[in-house]
Amino acid sequence: MIPVHSVTFFSLLILTALLTPGCNSKSGSLIGQDLRGQEERVAEQTIKEIPPSDLHLTGTRTSPAMQSELSTRNATGLDSGMLTDVLFDFDQDVIGTEAMQVLDSNIQRLQHDKVAHLLLEGRGDDLGTSAYNLVLGERRAKSVQASLRQRGLAVDVTTTSYGKDRPLCFEYTSDCRQKNRSVHLVIP
């Protein structure tokens, strides 16, 4: 003999199965319907250009006044074109082949000018946290310092890191980010 509660449960299960397809078609289900010739169109958002007069929206991360201040602060040394920055790949502190050639050129110039003191300013780009880029900038500066010692440069070298907080370039472009992934050599 089948218990009464099993019959009730079985009846509810059959009733649910019979009513479900009807509910689906009324609730918007498209199962079994012919959709040829029907298209759903989604309106595209218009891309707006930023007018040149809106300087605060042009993709730069600092105001013109701050850019001027940082550029002045970063333009220390004998002359602004004397030493070339050592550039690094994204998220790296290892000096690459091209960067090593730049460093060798800088070493020749430093030896020629008999420089006694050198400041290495490590930097990162605007990607990642300030804390992470601060550590990465320091590792980059230490990497350049070690390379200078390996190449026999007898100079008093100090390192510092500005991370992403004191950029050399102020735009959100890949070229600008590359310039900020660097060690800037400063003759105090």
Stockholm file with secondary structure:
# STOCKHOLM 1.0

chainA/1-188         MIPVHSVTFFSLLILTALLTPGCNSKSGSLIGQDLRGQEERVAEQTIKEIPPSDLHLTGTRTSPAMQSELSTRNATGLDSGMLTDVLFDFDQDVIGTEAMQVLDSNIQRLQHDKVAHLLLEGRGDDLGTSAYNLVLGERRAKSVQASLRQRGLAVDVTTTSYGKDRPLCFEYTSDCRQKNRSVHLVIP
#=GR chainA/1-188 SS CCCHHHHHHHHHHHHHHHHHHHHHHHTTCCTTCCCTTCCCCCCCCCCCCCCTTCGGGSSBSSCHHHHHHHHHHHCCSSCTTSSCCEECCTTCCSCCHHHHHHHHHHHHHHHHTTCCEEEEEEECCSSSCHHHHHHHHHHHHHHHHHHHHHTTCCCEEEEEEEETSSCSCCBSSHHHHHHHSEEEEECC
#=GC SS_cons         CCCHHHHHHHHHHHHHHHHHHHHHHHTTCCTTCCCTTCCCCCCCCCCCCCCTTCGGGSSBSSCHHHHHHHHHHHCCSSCTTSSCCEECCTTCCSCCHHHHHHHHHHHHHHHHTTCCEEEEEEECCSSSCHHHHHHHHHHHHHHHHHHHHHTTCCCEEEEEEEETSSCSCCBSSHHHHHHHSEEEEECC
//
